[in-house]
């Protein structure tokens, strides 16, 4: 049986992994074993942090709505919790992102929506 040399195939595989980690520093971009470990770690972190980013933005939107409502308590006779509860009760399909943008850009519009909701 003839001998099969795998050098070129293994080199292609390693080169492909190294392209992913080419921007890493030191041994993390050069040594094959370290490169594979760092690639796995990078992909795990990216997957985890996508969920964290969504969680962070939701908190930011809630804080923005709270800030606008709390700052102008005399105009809106409701809290953040009551505002969203009434939005869903009236079946107005506005998520927290849209309500936060309305609150920041057009505060008066949010007050009009809130007063309409609480009156009816």
C-alpha positions, 0 to 999 in steps of 0.5 A: 500500500502506498503512503498517503501524505496529508500535509496539504489538507491539514495545512488548508484547514489550519490556514482557514482557522488562522484567517479567522484569528488573524487579528488576534495578538501573539500566540493566539494568531500563530500557534495552531492549538491556541488558535483553535481554542481562541476561535471557539472562545470567540464564537461562544462569546459572540453567541452569548453577547448577542443575547446580552445586547438585546437585554441591555437595549430593553433596559435602556428603552425602559429607562428612557420611558421612565425618565420622561414619565417621571420628569413630567409627572404633572402631565401624565397621570400614570406610571411606566407600569400602568402605561404599558399595561393600558397600551396592551389592554387597549391593544395598541401594538407599540413595543418598548423601542417605539414608545422610547423613541416617541418619548425621546423625540416627541414627548408631547405625543407620548403625553397625548397617547397616555392621556387618551389611554387613561381617559377611555 
